[in-house]
Amino acid sequence: MNYIGGNWEKGLGATYASINPRNETILWEGNYASKTQIKSAIDCASKAHSKWSSLSFKERLEIIKNFYNLLEKNAQTVSEIITLETGKVGHDAESEVSAARAKLKNVLDAYEDRTGAKKNVTNIMETSLTHHSLGIVCVIGPFNFPLHLPNGQITPSLLAGNTVIFKPSESTPLISEYMMMLWEEAGIPKGVINLLHGKKWVVQNLVKHSKIKGIFFTGGYDAGRSIHASVSGEIDKLVALELGGINPIVVWNTNKIKQVKNIILESAFISTGQRCTCARKLILPKNKYGKKILDSIKKDLSDPRITNHFLGPLISNEARLKVISQQKKLKKIGARIIKESKVPKGKGFFITPGLIDSTNLKERFDEEIFGPILQVHFVGSFSEAIDEANNTKFGLAASLISDSRPLFDEFHSSINSGLVNFNATTTGASGALPFGGVGKSGNYRPAGFYAADFCAWPKSSVLKKL
């Protein structure tokens, strides 16, 4: 069901279903929104904006707090729905709910630090800074974090006085509807948040509309580029893109094999490799030590106790076929398959983890493999390791594992990534810090703590006495 102007409406577009990726059963069936319903949602959001933005900060915050209290109360149900719809292992889904629940404090801190109102008074004049809502914003959510990531943009948008049209991934309609039920129960006024189901053409109709002033997208590079192209020349639209990554993890000057191995495994295979920050490239020294690390990882990838901790199914059969196709492409251009990623027999969109030596490719491979395949590169020096880490047009996350802090200082200053970690996973990110990348990983509009920046615009004033 679509949620428009405070009412639940059956979609008038094409039918589709949400499939349980573990057993391929149908979890949810419904319809995409029609052009008429898109227009209706925009009209409702436009009508609601004046009243919502005129409420005091305290009044808006009270409703938002109600939602987060309900989220805490229903955390187990939310986690179970996420597990059903995405295929995540239980602790992974629970972690997403915990991260979503922690979002409010970070959003409030960001509002105070990044936006809000500020005043400075001297003997001769006063300066003031206030921030104001954009109007209607469109939040386009991903399947891999269907609760946490959209709310990381919905919450600061609402706090700043915007109204929202939320278009979730077509793979996760069930959790998005449950989330909207919680917002409705929290007392969100009619039209302030609207939910529309749909595919690419729904997104295109939304982002091109003249009343949409902010577009916040999390997903793959191709889709983000398409959205950016759709609004090219419309300078009054704020577009924030959080896209993918080919994230390197470099190991240098440490003998702590067990700790190293655990960091690598989690970085590459958590959420079955379906995180934009998952490690895609492991860069090792070309010596016995590097081979020892590789052998240790290979051994663990044959241990169900290890793989079951991180791996569920991929989100769809299409996603699985793409991963297998990319593996074949790598092999064709000279990669050595150490452990082949395969499609097991039985129901569900499962795939086994893969390990590939891409040191001697005949041509460059710069595609994000959104699944459990880790490419290994052997290099002769630390400077070569940095060069290989930067050998991509993406720039989201990177990590160095080492006993040497000076090496990390060099790594940090040289790496073209928005997130650069030391002795931590590439997926490790703090909600109290900005989140985003450079190059094909985003358009310099980081989310996380800096999401407040793209939810409001500043108005500066100088006041003097005559």
Secondary structure, DSSP 8 states (H G I E B T S, - for coil): -EEETTEEE--SS-EEEEE-TTT--EEEEEE---HHHHHHHHHHHHHHHHHHHHS-HHHHHHHHHHHHHHHHHTHHHHHHHHHHHH---HHHHHHHHHHHHTHHHHHHHHHHHHSS-EEEE-SSEEEEEEEEE-SEEEEE--SSSTTHHHHHHHHHHHHTT-EEEEE--TT-HHHHHHHHHHHHHHT--TTTEEE----HHHHHHHHTSTTEEEEEEES-HHHHHHHHHHTTT-TTSEEEEE----EEEEE-S---HHHHHHHHHHHHHGGGG-STTSEEEEEEESSHHHHHHHHHHHHHTT-HHHHHHH----S-HHHHHHHHHHHHHHHHTT-EEEE-----SSSSS----EEEE-TT-SS-------SSEEEEEEESSHHHHHHHHT-SSEESEEEEE-S-HHHHHHHHHH---SEEEESS-TT---TTSEE--EETTBSS--EEGGGGGGGEEEEEEEEE--
